[in-house]
Amino acid sequence: MSQAHKALAALRSRFIQGLAQRLVRIEELFDQYTAGDDLSLAVLRRETHSLVGAAGIHQLTALADAAARLNRSLAQVESMKESENALDCLRLAVAHPEMLPAPPLSVSDTPTQRLLIVGQGIDELQSLRTLLESAGHEVQVFSSQSEFAAAITSIPAPALLIFGLQAAGNPLAGLAYLPKIREQWPTTRIVTASANDLLATRLAAYQAGIDLFVAKPFNPLSLLPALERLLAENLPPDPQMLLCVGGTPSDHFRQLFPGLACESAVDGIFRAISQQRPAAILIASSLEQPGALPRSALTRLLATHPSSADIPLFWLCASDDSTLEIAAHAAGACDLLSETMSAERVGHRQAYQARQLQDSHNASRRQQHALYELTQQQLALEHHAVISVADISGTIIETSDSHAAMRGLPLEQLLGSHLVEPRNGHAAPELPPEALAQARQGKLWRHEVPLIRPNGEIIWVEISLIPCLNADGHVTRFLVARTDVSRRVQSELALAEARQNEMHTAATIQQTLLLPPLAPCPAKVALASRFTASRGVAGDFHELIEHSDECFDVLLGDVMGKGVPAALVGAAVKLELARSLAELGRRTPGILPEPAAVISALDARLTPRLIELECFVTLSYLRCDRQHGQLTSVGCGHPEILVLANGECTSLPNLNLPLGIMPGKGHQQSQHPLPAGAAIVLYSDGLSEASNAEGEQFGEHRLRQTLLDVYADTLDAECLAAGLMARIREHCGGPGEDDQTLVVLRLPHERSKHLAFVRDLESMIALRAALAEQANLWQLSDELGDRLNLAVTEVFANIVRHGTGDPAYPWIAVSLLLAEDCVEVSISDHGQAFLPPETVSAPEPDSMAESGYGLYLIHCLCQRVNFYTSQRFNACRLSLIR
């Protein structure tokens, strides 16, 4: 046995041993494809296509036929039932392979020629290589078409190239490489190999300029002689030759055209055209043979093929039939020649066709000029954009050096890389998966994306993914246009950063100068405020105006709109309010103007200018007069002020239009008794209209119920405000999309006391004095008074020493309540969350620092100790039994 026999036998044995594993892989891909994974279809086509070629070379005919059947059903997207039947046949062929004897191989005596094979299946490539090397040829193999395309400029031209049409699961994707091959190697004979032995596949291959189409599965006994004939043909050129194709011409035509060359096989037609360019091609009428191309199909093929497109085509017929003449012209033939024509008439027709051909050449030159202009336009476009071509799978099959320069990668690495999927050894994906999905629907996709170069540099590229459609409207490939927009994007980012810095500065100014937190305890009333801007700077605003130790006003408003313009209007409202109060005070010295008069004066100042700005302002104005025990409110289109007392939530009426709607209209106010121990809530609609991900608003009813729930369990205004904001944030899953402003008042009564102290240790002297005074007023025992004083001051000291503190809230609030059986104390502070240990045990004195007894001491002094934290707010609640 020769070395070639041994090598091929070893490959066959290894191939058969791996069939079971290969079948499992095909079944897995088939299951994925039937489950709706379209990407697996390309891989499945490639697997079956490779199996057809390898099985044919190894003479496994049943296996090759079964694999070819499955491949055809996948390529033609036939019914799923047909594909399933084909898969069953493949399973049977793998289980019972019927092998023919290995073909007799012998080393050829012909001179060695250099051949190239480009394919995808490793088994097929190795077997075909062994087969060709046994015939004495030098063979080079490329398993990847993209790898071959990248190397074509650096390797010498071979005598013959065997090129697979299948690429990335597409039966015709390999055709895209043929123009470049023809341009680089004009004398190389090109043989295409495909398991899709369909007329459309053959036509497309010959139109692309191949010399020979070989259908898989290969038959080694016929493949080698066919290749040898193709390599040996070297006919002398004859520019005056007439070529008759498709059949044998009659004696009449032989006399008219002496020296007529005849060729009946399609493969031979294009070999003859490439070797001896004929002056005309005559298509015989006896073409209708079993397995042959129809005459009209052959005519269309010759009329569009690059090597014969400008050669006159004639139909040879027995009679001058008008129906055949119409069919000839429809197929692309110049004219019809019949046996009834005289030689003179045939000559006239040839002369006429010569003139027609000259006109065709002139039109061709005009087309070439237009093509030149188009090329120049493309070059101009290349200065502004980088163009690549990707096949239907998203794999880059053509690109340019400018693309490589843009990415900072070698050209070889970009060729064969995928647009949206990472591949080992290739460039990182450029586009998100949705880009390719949209383009496959025939839609343009365009976005700006950041790309990272190998050196870590980030560039911004505007990428357009443009689908290319065939005559049927199906997407066949994609154009990828890229423009480097890094400078513009960097400028935009710098501008956005500058605007962000300006917005941050504006927000800081608003929160520290224009809208600082309100004083915590005006007229001995506990007051808490919350302010959140949806865009850093808000159109909400609030203000506290203290007239005396027993009387103060609270203003809360909302400007239509958001951002800096709304914030400026809000600042203007507060400024004009101060001017209105000052002017009214000068008119009636010593008499405090009524809230309705204040708002009317404010409206007279602002409404004409607000109308010019096409803006309006809603607001609530509340006066708390403890000396006369009275609440006075003015509502102007704002959410109603809520009053929580005796387990109920009532509202103060809203009787006026917003400012900026109608000038010169007087305002009404409403008066109510001041309920001891009640909580009063002013808020903006950003709280009630806060929505969750499903669009459900928090709502007025839920807001009131939440206030009642939290009010029943809190002592001071800070805890009530914190509890409400926490519930709203929980409902939204985060901060709301609108500005949110809240002011809460907690009125005292004879059994409660609200205090506030600056957050420093010096305030502890005033705190101890206030606690002692209150203990004496409530007639607490000395023992309880001492425990109260020590516990509260210990908590206060721990906050000062260990808390972070929020500079915007520089005080600590303390609220006291004398219950039937105990004294309740709430100490609240704004700062970083404090989470105490769950249990506190007695520490060892030897191991403790000076302040180590704090928590343990507090728990010893009080019967109950509870901690609460939410959104940079902490509260400690103590209960001391009387």
BADREN-827182 format. One record per residue (C-alpha): x, y, z. Coordinates in steps of 0.5 Angstrom, whole numbers, plus 2048, in hexadecimal, padded with zeros to 3 digits. Example, Ala and Ser with C-alpha at 12.3 -4.5 7.8 and 13.67 -1.06 7.14 Angstrom:
8197F781081B7FE80E
This chain:
8008008008038077FE80480C8037FE8108007FA80A8017FC80A8087FB81180A7F48118077F280B80B7F480E8117F08148107EA80F80E7EB80B8157EB8128197E58158157E180F8167E380E81E7E181681F7DA81581B7D68138227D981A8257D881E81F7D081B81E7CF81D8267D28248247CD82581E7C78238227C98288277C982D8227C382B81F7BF82B8267C18328277BF8348207B88318217B88358277B883B8247C083D8247C183F81D7C984081E7C983881F7C78388187CD83A8157D18368197CD8308177CE8318107D58328107D582B8147D182780F7D582A8097DB82880C7D982180D7D68208067DD8228037E181D8087DC8178077DD8188007E48177FF7E48118047DF80E8007DA80E8057D480F8007CE80E8057D181380A7D28188057CC8178017C88188087CC81E80A7CB8218037C48208047C482480B7C88298097C382B8037BD82B8077C183080C7C38348067BD8358037B98368097B48308087AF82D80C7B182B8137AE8248127B382380C7B98268107B78218167B781B8107BD81D80E7C081D8157BD8168167C181380F7C78168127C78128187C580C8157CB80D8107D080E8167CE80881A7CF8048137D480780F7D58038087DC8048057DE8037FE7E58017FE7EB8067FE7EC8097F77F28077F47F780D7F47FE80D7F18038137F18038177EA8088187E580681F7E380A8257E68088277ED80482D7ED8028317F37FA8317F57F68347FA7F08327FE7EC8368027E68338067E483280D7E382B80F7EA8288127E88218107E78238097ED8278087F282280B7EF81D8067EF8218007F68238017F881C8027F481A7FB7F78207F77FE81F7FA7FE8187F87FD81B7F180481E7F28018257F380482A7F87FE82C7FD7FD8328017F68328067F38378097ED83580E7EA83C80E7E88418097E984780C7F084580E7F18438077EF84A8057F484D8097FA8498067F884A7FF7FC8507FE80284C8018038457FE8048447F67FF8427F17FD83B7F17FB8377EB7F58357ED7F08377F37EB8327F67E68377FA7E08367FE7DA83A7FD7D88398047DA83E80A7D783F8107D183A80F7CF83E8097CF83A8027D18407FE7D58448027DC8427FF7DA8457F97DC84C7FC7E384A7FC7E48487F47E484F7F17EA8507F67ED84A7F47EC84B7EC7EF8527ED7F584F7F17F68497ED7F484A7E67F78437E37F583F7E97F08397E77EA83A7ED7E68347EE7E08347F37DE82F7F77D782F7FA7D282A7FD7CC82E7FB7CC82B7F47C68307F27C58337EB7C583A7EF7CC8387F27CF8367EC7CD83D7E87CF8417EE7D683E7EE7D783E7E67D48467E67DA8477EC7DF8457E77E183D7E97E48387E47E18327E67DB8307EB7DC82A7EF7D68277F37D78237FA7D881E7FB7DF81D7F87E08177F47E88167F47E88127EE7E48187EA7E781E7ED7EE81D7EC7EE81C7E47E98227E47EE8267E87F48237E37F08257DD7EF82C7E07F682D7E17F982A7DA7F482E7D67F88347D27F48357CC7F783B7C77F38417C77EF8437C17EB8497C17E78487BB7E58417BD7DD8407BE7DB83B7C37D58377C37D28357CA7CD8307CC7CD82B7C67CF8297BF7CE82E7BA7CA82C7B37CE82B7AD7CB8327AA7CE8367B07D58327AF7D58357A87D483C7AA7D983C7B07DF8387AE7E48367B47DE8367B97E08347C07DB8307C37DA82F7CB7D482B7CE7D682B7D67D58327DA7DC8317DD7DF8307D67DC8377D47DF83B7D97E68387D87E58397D07E38407D17E98427D67EE83E7D27EB8407CB7E78467CB7E28457C57DF84B7C17D88487C27D58427C57CF83E7C27CA83A7C67C88347C37C18327C37C282B7C57C482D7CC7BE82A7D07C18247D27C08207D97C48247DE7C68297DA7C58317DB7BF8337D77C18387D17BE83E7D47C183D7DB7C883C7D77C78427D37C58467D97CC8437DD7D08457D77CD84C7D67CF84E7DD7D584A7DE7DB84F7DF7DF84B7D97DA84B7D47D58517D67D78557D07D884F7CB7D284E7C67CD8497C77C98457C27C48407C27C483A7BC7BD8387BA7BB8337B57B58397B37B48407B37AF8407B97AD8467BC7AB8437C37B28417C37B58477C17B184B7C77B48457CC7BB8477C97BB84E7CA7B784D7D17BD8497D37C284E7D17C484B7CA7C68507C47C284C7BF7BF8467BC7C38427B67BF83D7B37C08387AD7BC83B7A87C08427A87C58437A37CC8447A47CB84B7A27C584C7A77CA8497AC7CF84E7AA7CA8547AB7C88527B27CF8517B47D18587B17CB85B7B57CD8577BB7D485A7BA7D18617BA7CD85F7C07D385D7C47D78637C27D18677C67D28627CB7D98647CC7D886B7CC7D386A7D17D88667D57DD86C7D57D88707D87D686B7DD7DE86B7DE7DE8727DF7D88737E47DC86D7E87E28717E87DE8777EB7DB8737F07E28707F27E48777F37DE8797F77E08727FB7E78757FC7E487B7FE7E08788037E58748067E887A8087E287B80D7E087480E7E386D80F7DF86880B7DF86180C7DB85B8097D885580D7D484F80B7CD84D80E7D084A8147D38508167DA84E8147DF8548117E185180A7E48588077E785E80B7EC86380A7F386580D7EF86B80F7EB8678147F18638167F486A8187EE86C81B7EE8668207F58668217F585E81F7F885A8197F485A8137F48528137F185281A7EB8568187EA8528127E584C8147E485081B7DC85081D7D885781E7D58558247D784E8267DE84D82A7E38488267E98458287EF8498257EB84E8227EA8558237E48578297DD8588267DC85F8247D485F8247CF85C8297CB8568277C485B8267C885E8207C985881C7C285681E7BF85C81B7C385C8157C18558137BA8588137BC85D80D7BC8638127C28688137C68688197CA86E81B7CD86F8227D38728257D786D8297DE86D82D7E386882B7E986782F7F086682B7F586182D7F98678317F38688357F186E8317EA86F8317E787282A7E08748287DD8728217D787381E7D586D81B7D086B8157CE8648147CA86480D7C785E80A7C885C8037C28598007C18557FA7BC8557F47B78517F97B88567FF7BC8518037C28548077C88518047CE8558077CF85B80B7D386180A7D78648107D886B8107DC86E8167DE8758177E387781D7DF87C8217E487C8277E58848277DE8868267DC88182C7E28838307DF88A82F7D88888317DA8848377DF88A8397D988F8387D488A83C7D988A8427D98918427D28928427D288C8477D789084C7D289784B7CC89384D7D08908537D28978557CB89A8547C88948587CD89585D7CB89D85D7C489B85D7C48968637C989A8677C78A28667C08A28637BD89B8667C189986C7BD8958717B88998757B989A87D7B88948817B38978877B089E8857AB8A088B7AD89A88E7AA8968897AD8908867AF89187E7B288D8797B388E8727B588A86C7B788C8657B988785F7BA88A8587B98858527BE88984E7C388B8537C08928537B88938557B28978547B089685B7B189A8607B089C8677B18A186C7B08A28747AE8A98777AE8AA87E7AA8B08817AB8AF8887AC8AA88D7A58A888C7A48A98857A78A787E7A58A68777A78A08727A78A086B7A789A8667A789B85F7A88988587AA89B8517A789884B7AD8958487B489284A7BB89484A7BE89A84B7B989F8487B489C84D7B989D8527BA8A48507B38A68507B28A28577B88A785A7B48AD8577AE8AB85B7B18AB8617B48B18607AE8B585E7AB8B28647B08B58697AF8BC8657A78BB8667A78BA86D7AC8C086E7A88C486A7A18C286E7A58C38747A78CA87379F8CC87179D8C98787A28CA87D7A28C588379C8C187F79E8BA87C79A8BA8757968B48747988AE8707938B086A7958B786A79D8B486979B8B08647978B586079D8BA8607A18B485E79C8B385879C8BA8567A48BA8557A58B385279F8B284E7A08B78487A78B48477A58AD8487A08AE8427A58B083E7AA8AA83F7A48A683E7A58A38457A18A284B7A28A085379E89C85879F89E85F79D89C86679E8A286B79C8A087379D8A487979D8A188079B8A688579C8A288C79A8A98907938A988D7938A188C7918A288579489F87E7938A48787948A18717948A386979489E8647958A085D79489A85879989685D79888F86079389086679789186D79688B87279488B87979588487D79288488478D87F88878F87A88378C87E87D78F88187778B88787578D88D87078D89486F78989786978C89986378889F86178D8A385C7908A38557978A285479B8A885379C8AA84C7958A88497918AE84B7948B584D7908BA85278C8B485578B8B485D78D8AE8617898AB86678C8A886D7898A387278A8A287978A89C87E78B89B88579289988779289288979789088F79B88A88D79988A88679D88988079D88E87A79F88C8737A189086D7A488C8677A488D85F7A188885A7A88858597A688085F79F87E85D7A087D8567A78798577A68738537A986C8537AC86884D7A486684B7A286E84B79E86D85179E87485579F87485C79887885D79587C86279187786579887386679B87986979687B86E79687487079D87387179E87A87579887787A79C87187B7A387487C7A087A88079D8758857A48728867A88788867AA87E88B7AD8838877AC8868807B388387E7B187C87F7AA87E87B7AE8818757B387B8757AD8768757A98798707AF87A86B7B287386C7AB87086A7AB8748647B28728627B086B8637AA86B85F7AE86E8597B486A85A7B887085A7B887785A7B287A8567B287D84F7AF8848527B18898577AF88785E7AE88C8647AB88B86B7AA88F8717A888C8777A689087E7A588C8847A18918897A289089179D88F89679E88F89E7A088889E7A68898987AC88D8977B088E8917B78908917BD89188C7C489288D7CA8948897CF88D8887D488F88D7D688D8947D58948967CE8938957CE88E89A7CD8938A07C789689D7C488F89C7C588D8A37C28938A67BC8928A17BB88B8A37BC88D8AB7B78938A97B288E8A67B28898AB7B188E8B17AB8908AD7A88898AC7AA8888B37AE8828B27B187E8B77B98808B97BB8798B77B78798B07B98808AF7C087E8AF7BF8788AB7BC87C8A67C28818A67C787C8A67C48788A07C287E89B7C988189C7CD87A89B7C98798957CB8818937D28808947D387A8907CF87D88A7D488388B7DA87F88C7D98798877D487B8827D687E87B7D188487B7CE8878757D088E8757CA8908727C688E8787CB89187E7C688F8837C48898887BC8898897B98878907B28858917AF8838987A88808997A587F8A07A18798A079D8758A57A28708A77A98738A47AD8798A17AE87889A7B487B8967B687C88F7BD87E88D7BE87F8857C48818817C588287A7CC87E8787CF8778767CA8718787CC86F87F7CA8678807CB8658877CD85E8897C785A88A7C88588917CC85C8977D085889C7D485B8A27DB85C8A07E185A8A47E48618A77EB85F8A67EA85E89F7E686589E7E886C89B7E687289F7DF87289B7DE86B89A7D886B89F7D386F89A7CE86A8977CE86589E7CD86B8A27C786E89E7C486789E7C58668A57C186D8A67BB86C8A27B68668A17B686789A7BB8698957B986988D7BE86C8877BB86E8807BF87087A7BD8728737C087686E7C58798727C187A8787C187787F7BD8778857BD87488B7B78738907B78728977B287089C7B38718A47AE86E8A87AB8738AD
